[in-house]
Structures are given as C-alpha cells and as structure tokens.
Amino acid sequence: MRLKKQSAKKVIVAVPLVTKEAVLHIRAIVDDVVYLAMPDPFSAVGCWYREFSQLTNIEVIDSLEKA
C-alpha cells in the first residue's frame, strides 16, 4: 500500500455508508474502517441521501484538480 510505503503509522478509512463486502476488502489493506451505517440490504448509495445528484465528468475532474 502506498501510504504504508510513505511511513504512515496507521491508515484509517472513514465512509458514511458501506457494504459488508466492501468492509472486508478495505480492512484487508488498512488498519481500521469507520462508517456510519451498513444498511442491509444496501441497494444503491443514492437511496440513503436526500440529495444525491449526478455530477458531470467535467465537475469531477475540476474537483480532483482543485484537491
């Protein structure tokens, strides 16, 4: 893992929603996973938010460049 190679002492992933399967995969490569909810059934991410509008590719690229 890249962060571990950069001498990170601990890697923690924090997400609002997660599936059981995703937690298993994430925990295999980080030290800890923190999440608010693990809905079962999960269905779709957009079902769990009041506002979950789609972004255009340009909006995503612009946000990534700003970060």
Phi, psi and omega in degrees: 000136186299317181296321178296324178293336179268018176072027174293131181284328182207138178242122180238131177254130178240127180221152179286318182228148180204153173267161177301318182296319181295319179301318179299317180291317182293315181299336180290341184238359178229175181278326182203154176234129178242132180213156180274323183210147173231078183297143177222110006282153183282317185059263183222148182303317183300338180291342187258006180234145174294317181236114180218063182284154180283146176256151174280162177301321181296319178296319179294313180298318179299316179295319179294321179293324179290329180285000000 
